[in-house]
Amino acid sequence: MTTIISYLDRASEALGRLLAAASLAIMVITFLVVVLRYGFNASALSLGGFRISAIALQESVMYLHAILFMLASAYTLKHNGHVRVDVFYRKFSPRTRAWIDLLGTLLLLFPMMGFILWASLDFVAFSWQIQERSGEADGLPYIYLLKSLIPTMCALMLAQGLVEVLRNLAIITGRLTPQIEESELL
């Protein structure tokens, strides 16, 4: 069981680190759009014979933002970074925390991700069927790919949720020693 946890944790960690590059790309492209618009009053960027409109650049920022937040949510779950009210939680023993996390995953995360996955399939399939594109003339023609992030996010969250279930079961049964977080040391 620890092999599965370790493998899926490494995959989530690698994806999270890869997605960190999206943050840098968002900043660079946003800077480019601002410089083009206000510095040069230009409506496009020409690079090596390719013309990229300012609208396409702005939409690419939106796409990268969606990629970052949708696909990094499993990484955030792995690092316990989602918002929670932990006034009492942080004072509980590791075993009690494991029970709370296990029940939260089984009763909240799995049903919610399952519902979002189920509800998004027709939405995404229709977008692929019509090869949905931007409503802007110079926009990006990949809205169907953007919408595909919804079921992908659900699959990643369900996989990370499975890791959390296995980890919490291992803690509850004493087969795994919980890691001490930095906030607990203070």
Protein Blocks (a to p, Z undefined) as FASTA:
>chain_A
ZZmmmmmmmmmmmmmmmmmmmmmmmmmmmmmmmmmmmmnopabdceehiacdfklmmmmm
mmmmmmmmmmmmmmmmmnopaccdfklmmmpcfklmmmmmmmmmmmmmmmmmmmmmmmmm
mmmmmmmmnopacfbfklcfklmmmmmmmmmmmmmmmmmmmmmmmmmmmmmnopaccddd
fklmZZ
